[in-house]
Amino acid sequence: MRIHELKSWAGEFYLIRNGEKRATLRVDDRAFKVGDILDLREFNPELPEYERLHLHAQITHTQRCGEPPLDELPEGWVMLSLHVLPA
């Protein structure tokens, strides 16, 4: 299990935090695996640093793009299903 610190734009961050969004499409540059933890940090490009808020979400499923059923999306991306962990 690895912990991946990632930026999350404010809109997406709040949807994930509130349980409205349970998957995210990411560049597949970190060898994401089921069981890994995402340390999502609210990001605002107008500020020099991250916002204060962050959350932890565990990866429950991965689906690489370029493979069925995501074979129409370009390779090099991965869909991550998430479970937000209690604070």
C-alpha distances in whole Angstrom, upper triangle without the diagonal:
4,7,10,13,16,19,21,24,26,27,24,22,25,25,21,21,24,23,25,23,20,19,19,20,18,19,16,16,12,11,9,8,8,6,5,7,11,13,16,19,22,24,28,29,33,31,30,27,24,26,25,23,19,17,13,13,10,10,12,14,14,18,18,22,25,24,26,26,25,27,29,27,26,24,21,20,17,18,15,16,15,15,16,15,18,19
4,6,10,13,16,18,22,24,25,22,20,23,23,20,20,24,22,25,22,19,18,18,18,16,17,15,14,10,10,8,8,10,8,5,6,8,10,13,16,20,21,25,26,29,28,27,23,21,23,22,21,17,15,12,12,10,10,13,15,14,18,18,21,24,24,26,26,25,27,29,26,25,23,20,19,16,17,14,16,15,15,16,15,18,18
4,7,10,13,15,19,20,22,19,17,20,21,17,18,21,20,23,20,18,17,16,17,15,16,15,14,10,11,10,10,12,10,6,5,6,7,10,13,16,18,22,23,26,24,23,20,17,19,18,17,13,12,9,10,9,10,14,15,15,19,19,22,25,25,27,27,25,28,29,26,25,23,20,19,17,17,14,15,13,14,14,13,16,15
4,6,10,12,16,18,20,17,15,18,19,16,17,20,20,21,19,17,16,14,15,12,13,12,11,8,10,9,11,12,11,8,6,5,6,8,11,14,15,19,20,23,22,21,18,15,17,17,16,12,12,10,10,10,11,14,15,15,17,17,20,23,24,26,25,23,25,27,23,22,21,17,16,14,15,13,15,13,15,14,14,17,17
4,7,10,13,15,18,15,13,17,18,15,16,19,20,21,19,18,16,14,15,13,14,14,13,11,13,12,14,16,15,11,9,6,5,6,7,11,12,15,17,20,18,17,14,11,14,14,13,10,10,9,11,12,13,17,18,17,20,20,22,25,26,28,28,25,27,28,25,24,22,19,17,16,17,14,16,14,16,14,15,17,16
4,6,10,12,15,12,11,14,16,13,14,18,18,19,16,16,14,12,12,10,11,12,12,11,14,12,15,16,16,13,10,7,6,5,6,9,9,13,14,17,16,16,13,10,12,14,12,10,10,10,11,13,13,17,18,17,18,18,20,23,24,26,26,23,25,25,22,21,20,17,15,14,15,13,15,14,16,14,16,18,17
4,7,9,12,10,9,13,14,13,14,17,18,18,16,16,15,12,13,11,12,14,14,14,17,15,18,19,19,16,14,10,9,6,5,6,6,9,10,13,13,13,11,8,10,12,11,9,11,12,13,15,16,19,20,19,20,20,21,24,26,28,27,24,26,26,22,22,21,18,16,16,16,15,17,15,17,16,17,19,18
4,6,8,6,5,9,10,10,11,14,15,15,12,14,13,10,11,11,13,15,16,16,18,16,19,19,19,17,14,10,9,6,6,5,5,9,10,14,14,15,13,9,10,12,10,9,10,12,12,15,15,18,19,18,20,20,20,24,25,27,25,23,25,25,21,21,22,19,16,16,15,14,15,14,15,14,16,18,17
4,6,6,6,9,10,11,12,14,16,15,13,15,14,12,13,13,15,18,18,19,21,19,22,23,23,20,18,14,13,9,8,6,5,6,8,11,12,14,13,10,10,13,11,11,13,15,15,18,18,21,22,21,22,22,22,25,27,28,26,24,26,25,22,22,23,21,18,18,17,16,17,16,18,16,19,20,19
4,6,5,6,9,10,10,12,14,14,13,15,15,14,15,16,18,21,22,22,24,22,24,25,24,22,19,16,14,10,9,5,6,7,10,12,12,15,13,10,9,11,10,10,12,15,16,19,20,22,23,23,24,25,25,28,30,30,29,26,29,28,25,25,26,24,21,21,19,18,19,17,18,16,18,19,18
4,5,6,6,9,10,11,13,11,10,14,14,12,14,16,18,21,23,23,25,23,25,24,25,23,20,17,16,12,12,9,9,10,12,14,15,18,17,14,13,15,13,13,14,16,16,19,20,22,22,22,23,24,23,27,28,29,27,24,27,26,23,24,25,24,20,20,18,17,18,16,18,16,19,20,19
4,6,5,6,9,10,11,9,8,10,10,9,11,12,16,18,20,20,22,19,21,21,21,19,17,14,14,10,11,9,10,11,14,16,17,19,18,15,14,15,13,12,12,14,13,16,16,18,19,18,19,20,20,24,25,25,23,21,24,23,20,21,23,21,17,16,14,14,14,13,14,13,16,18,18
4,6,5,6,9,10,10,9,11,11,10,13,14,17,19,20,20,22,19,21,20,20,18,15,12,11,7,8,6,8,11,14,16,16,18,16,12,11,12,9,8,9,11,11,14,15,18,19,19,21,22,22,26,27,28,26,24,27,26,23,24,25,22,19,18,16,14,14,12,13,11,14,15,15
4,5,5,6,8,8,9,11,13,13,16,17,20,22,24,23,25,22,23,22,22,20,17,15,14,11,11,9,11,13,16,18,18,20,18,15,12,13,10,10,10,13,13,16,17,19,21,21,23,25,25,29,29,29,27,25,29,28,25,27,28,26,22,21,18,17,16,14,14,12,14,15,14
4,6,5,6,5,5,8,10,11,14,16,19,21,23,23,24,21,22,21,21,20,18,15,15,12,13,11,14,15,18,20,21,23,21,18,16,17,13,13,12,14,13,15,16,17,18,19,21,22,23,26,27,27,24,23,26,25,23,25,26,24,21,19,16,15,14,12,12,11,14,15,16
4,5,5,6,5,6,8,9,12,14,18,19,21,20,21,18,19,18,17,16,14,12,12,10,11,11,14,16,19,21,21,23,21,17,16,16,13,11,9,10,9,12,13,14,15,16,18,20,21,25,25,25,23,21,25,25,22,24,24,23,19,17,14,12,11,8,9,7,11,13,14
4,6,8,8,9,12,12,16,17,21,22,23,22,23,20,21,19,18,17,14,12,12,10,11,10,14,16,20,22,21,23,20,16,14,14,10,9,7,9,9,12,14,16,18,19,21,24,25,28,29,29,27,25,29,29,26,27,28,26,22,20,17,15,13,10,10,7,9,10,11
4,6,8,10,13,14,18,20,23,25,26,25,26,23,23,21,21,20,17,16,16,13,15,14,17,19,22,24,23,26,23,20,17,17,13,13,11,13,12,15,16,17,19,21,23,25,26,30,30,29,27,26,30,29,27,29,30,28,24,22,19,17,15,12,11,9,12,12,13
4,6,6,10,12,16,18,22,23,25,24,24,21,21,19,18,18,16,15,16,14,16,15,18,21,24,26,26,28,25,22,20,20,16,14,12,13,11,13,14,14,16,18,20,23,24,27,27,26,24,23,27,27,25,27,27,26,22,20,17,14,12,9,9,8,11,12,14
4,7,9,12,15,18,21,23,25,25,25,22,22,20,21,21,19,17,18,15,17,16,19,20,23,25,26,28,26,22,21,21,17,16,14,15,13,16,16,16,17,19,20,22,23,26,26,25,23,22,25,25,23,25,26,25,22,19,16,15,12,11,11,11,14,16,17
4,6,8,11,14,18,19,22,21,22,18,19,18,18,18,16,14,16,13,16,15,17,19,21,24,25,27,24,21,20,21,17,16,14,14,12,13,13,14,14,15,16,19,19,22,22,22,20,18,22,22,20,22,23,22,18,16,12,11,9,9,10,10,14,16,18
4,7,11,13,17,18,20,19,19,16,16,14,15,15,14,13,15,13,16,16,19,21,23,26,27,28,26,22,21,22,18,16,13,13,10,11,10,10,11,12,14,16,17,21,20,20,18,17,21,21,19,21,21,20,17,14,10,8,6,5,7,8,12,15,17
4,7,10,13,14,17,17,17,13,14,13,14,14,13,12,14,13,16,16,18,21,22,25,26,27,25,22,22,22,19,17,14,14,10,11,9,10,9,9,10,13,14,17,17,17,15,14,17,18,16,17,18,17,13,10,7,5,4,6,9,11,14,17,19
4,6,10,11,14,14,15,12,14,14,15,14,13,11,13,11,14,14,15,18,19,23,23,24,23,19,20,21,18,16,14,14,11,12,10,12,11,10,11,12,12,16,17,17,16,13,17,17,14,15,15,14,10,8,6,5,7,8,11,12,16,19,20
4,7,9,12,13,14,12,14,15,17,15,15,13,15,13,16,16,16,19,19,23,24,25,23,21,21,23,21,18,17,17,14,14,12,14,12,10,9,10,9,13,14,15,14,11,14,14,11,11,12,11,7,6,4,6,9,11,15,16,19,22,23
4,6,8,10,11,10,13,14,16,14,14,12,14,12,15,16,15,18,18,22,22,23,21,19,20,22,20,18,17,16,14,14,12,15,13,11,11,10,10,13,15,17,16,13,15,15,12,12,11,9,6,5,6,7,11,12,16,17,19,23,23
4,6,8,10,10,13,16,18,15,16,14,16,15,17,18,17,19,19,23,23,23,22,20,22,24,22,20,20,19,17,17,15,17,15,12,12,10,10,13,15,17,17,14,15,15,12,10,9,6,4,6,9,10,14,16,19,20,22,26,26
4,6,6,7,10,13,16,14,15,13,16,16,18,20,20,22,22,26,26,26,24,22,24,26,24,21,20,19,17,16,13,16,14,10,10,8,9,12,13,16,17,14,15,16,13,11,9,5,5,5,9,10,14,15,19,20,22,26,26
4,6,8,12,15,17,14,15,14,16,16,18,20,19,22,21,25,25,24,23,21,24,25,24,21,21,19,18,17,15,18,16,13,14,11,13,15,16,20,20,17,18,19,16,14,11,7,8,9,12,13,16,18,21,22,23,27,27
4,5,9,12,14,11,12,11,13,14,17,19,19,22,22,26,25,24,22,20,23,24,23,19,19,17,16,15,13,16,15,12,14,12,14,17,18,21,21,19,20,22,18,17,14,11,11,10,13,12,15,16,19,20,21,24,24
4,6,10,12,10,12,12,15,17,19,22,22,26,26,29,29,28,26,24,26,27,25,22,20,18,16,14,12,14,13,10,12,11,13,16,16,19,20,18,19,21,18,16,13,11,11,10,12,11,15,16,18,20,21,24,25
4,7,9,7,9,9,13,14,17,20,21,24,25,28,28,27,25,22,24,25,23,19,17,15,13,11,8,11,10,8,10,10,13,16,16,18,18,17,18,20,18,17,14,12,11,8,10,8,11,12,15,16,17,21,22
4,6,6,9,11,14,16,19,22,23,27,28,31,31,30,28,25,26,27,24,21,18,15,13,10,7,9,8,7,10,11,14,17,16,18,18,17,19,22,19,19,17,15,13,10,11,9,11,11,14,16,17,20,22
4,6,9,11,15,16,20,23,24,28,29,33,32,32,29,26,27,27,24,20,17,14,11,8,5,5,6,7,10,12,16,19,17,18,18,18,20,23,21,21,19,17,15,12,11,9,9,9,11,14,14,18,20
4,7,10,13,15,19,22,24,28,29,33,31,31,28,25,26,25,22,19,16,12,10,6,5,6,8,10,14,16,19,22,21,22,22,21,24,26,24,24,22,20,18,15,14,11,11,10,10,12,12,15,17
4,7,10,12,16,19,21,25,26,29,28,28,25,22,23,22,20,16,14,10,9,6,6,8,10,11,14,15,19,22,21,23,22,21,24,26,23,23,21,18,17,14,14,10,11,10,11,12,12,15,17
4,6,9,13,16,18,22,24,27,25,25,22,19,19,19,16,12,10,6,6,4,6,10,12,13,16,18,20,24,23,25,24,23,26,27,24,24,23,20,18,15,14,11,11,9,9,9,9,12,13
4,6,9,12,14,18,20,23,22,22,18,15,16,16,14,10,8,6,5,6,7,11,13,13,16,17,19,23,23,25,24,22,25,26,23,23,21,18,16,14,13,10,11,9,10,9,10,13,13
4,6,10,12,16,18,21,19,19,15,12,13,12,10,7,6,5,7,9,11,15,16,17,20,21,22,26,27,28,27,25,28,29,25,25,24,21,19,17,16,13,14,12,12,10,10,12,11
4,7,9,13,15,18,17,17,14,10,11,11,9,5,5,6,8,11,12,15,17,17,19,20,22,25,26,27,26,24,27,27,24,24,23,20,18,16,15,13,14,11,12,10,11,13,12
4,6,10,12,15,13,13,10,7,7,8,6,4,7,9,11,14,16,19,21,21,23,23,24,28,29,31,29,27,30,30,26,26,26,23,20,19,18,16,17,15,16,13,14,15,13
4,7,10,12,11,12,10,6,5,7,6,6,9,12,13,17,18,21,23,22,24,25,25,29,30,31,30,27,30,30,26,26,27,24,21,20,19,18,19,16,17,14,16,17,15
4,6,9,8,10,8,5,6,9,9,9,12,15,16,19,20,23,24,24,25,25,25,28,30,32,30,27,30,29,26,25,26,23,21,21,20,19,20,19,20,18,19,20,19
4,5,6,8,8,7,7,11,11,12,15,18,20,23,24,27,28,27,28,28,27,31,33,34,33,30,32,31,27,27,28,25,23,23,23,22,23,22,23,21,23,24,22
4,5,7,8,9,10,14,15,16,18,21,22,25,26,29,29,28,28,28,27,30,32,34,33,30,32,30,27,26,27,24,22,23,24,23,25,24,26,24,26,27,25
4,7,9,10,10,14,16,17,21,23,25,28,29,32,32,31,32,32,31,34,36,38,37,33,35,34,30,29,31,28,26,27,27,27,28,27,29,26,28,29,27
4,6,7,8,11,14,16,19,22,24,27,28,32,32,31,33,32,32,35,37,39,38,35,37,35,32,31,32,29,27,28,28,27,29,27,28,25,27,27,25
4,7,9,12,15,16,20,22,24,27,28,32,33,32,33,32,32,35,37,39,39,35,37,36,32,31,32,28,27,28,28,28,29,28,29,26,27,28,25
4,7,9,12,13,16,19,21,24,26,29,30,29,31,31,31,34,36,38,37,34,36,36,32,31,31,28,26,26,27,25,27,25,26,23,24,24,22
4,6,8,9,13,15,18,21,22,26,27,26,28,28,29,32,34,36,34,32,34,33,30,29,29,26,24,24,24,22,24,21,22,20,20,21,18
4,6,8,12,15,17,21,23,26,28,27,29,30,30,34,35,37,35,33,35,35,31,31,31,28,26,25,25,23,24,21,22,19,19,19,17
4,7,10,14,17,20,22,26,28,28,30,31,32,36,37,38,37,34,37,37,33,33,33,30,28,27,26,24,24,21,21,17,18,17,14
4,7,11,13,17,20,22,25,25,27,29,30,33,34,35,34,32,35,34,31,31,31,28,26,24,23,21,21,18,17,14,14,14,11
4,7,10,13,16,19,21,22,24,25,27,31,31,32,31,29,32,32,29,29,29,26,23,22,20,18,18,15,14,11,11,12,9
4,7,10,13,16,18,19,22,24,25,29,29,30,29,27,30,31,28,28,28,25,22,20,19,15,15,12,11,7,8,9,7
4,7,10,13,15,17,20,22,24,27,27,28,27,26,29,30,27,27,26,24,21,18,17,14,13,10,9,6,6,8,8
4,7,9,12,13,17,19,21,25,24,25,24,23,26,27,24,25,24,22,19,16,14,10,9,6,5,4,5,9,10
4,6,9,11,15,17,20,23,22,23,22,21,25,26,24,24,23,21,18,15,13,9,8,6,5,6,7,11,13
4,6,7,11,13,16,20,19,19,19,18,21,23,20,21,20,18,15,12,10,6,6,5,7,9,10,14,16
4,7,11,14,17,20,18,18,17,17,20,23,21,22,21,19,17,13,11,7,5,6,7,10,12,15,18
4,7,10,13,16,14,15,14,14,17,19,17,19,17,17,14,10,8,6,5,7,10,13,15,19,21
4,7,10,13,11,12,12,11,14,16,14,15,14,13,10,7,6,5,6,9,12,15,17,21,23
4,6,9,8,9,8,8,10,13,11,12,11,11,9,6,5,7,9,12,15,18,21,25,27
4,6,6,9,9,7,9,11,9,9,7,8,6,4,6,9,12,15,18,21,23,27,29
4,5,8,8,5,6,8,5,6,5,7,5,6,7,11,13,17,21,23,26,29,31
4,7,8,6,4,6,6,6,5,8,8,9,11,14,17,20,24,27,29,33,35
4,6,5,4,8,9,9,8,11,10,10,11,14,16,20,23,26,29,32,34
3,5,5,8,10,12,11,14,13,12,12,15,16,20,23,26,29,33,35
4,6,8,9,12,12,15,13,12,11,14,15,18,22,25,28,31,33
4,5,6,9,9,12,10,9,9,12,14,18,21,24,27,30,32
4,5,7,8,11,11,11,12,15,17,21,25,27,30,34,36
4,7,9,12,11,12,13,17,19,22,26,28,31,35,36
4,7,9,8,9,10,14,17,20,24,26,29,32,34
4,6,7,10,12,15,18,21,25,27,30,33,34
4,6,8,11,14,18,21,24,26,29,33,34
4,7,10,13,17,19,23,24,27,30,31
4,7,10,13,16,20,21,24,27,28
4,6,10,12,16,18,21,24,26
4,7,10,13,16,19,22,24
4,6,10,12,15,19,20
4,7,10,13,17,19
4,6,9,13,15
4,6,10,12
4,7,9
4,6
4
